[in-house]
Amino acid sequence: MCRNRDFVHGPHANAAVRLDSDRAQASTAAPVRHSARMKRSLGDGYELDDDRDRIDLAAVHAYISLQSYWAKGRPLAMQAEMNRAAARLVGLYRDGEQVGFTRTALVGGMRVAYLYDVYVLEEHRGRGLGEELVRETVDRGPYADYRWLLDTTDAHGLYTKFGFRAPNERLMERPRRG
């Protein structure tokens, strides 16, 4: 659970976005996090970094809540709690500015990882950056040997490069209510 107040890090911190953690959803289990750190240059000012303290929460929230098809309107406090509870966050940066992101959640008691909130800002697409972001998260990260799940209605070509495919006849889903 968030403690007292959390503040936004990064270039959008001056927007004075402040979170009231009492409104954030509480998680009953402590997140399982990896301890190794990764920072990798992709050239042309781009880099990947999984330092969760470097994630620009305001920038991530702005994209996800305003531009994504999967979470339009997601409250900032909810994004902050989801990030806090994540097993791993990977940021994509250009000259220090957040331009992409992935969030990994783990299924407790199982070697199953879930890929969430994948994005690269539109003006940075077409350079293979999304591929590098997913590769780092799924293939090169600490959960590379886990079973991975993903819900998406787009970019299937990208995800199939990393072994994602349509579910088999054994998988059933109960969609979220509401």
Summary of the structure (lengths in Angstrom):
residues: 178
radius of gyration: 16.0
end to end distance: 24.4
largest distance: 49.9
contacts: 485
relative contact order: 0.15
helix: 28%
strand: 25%
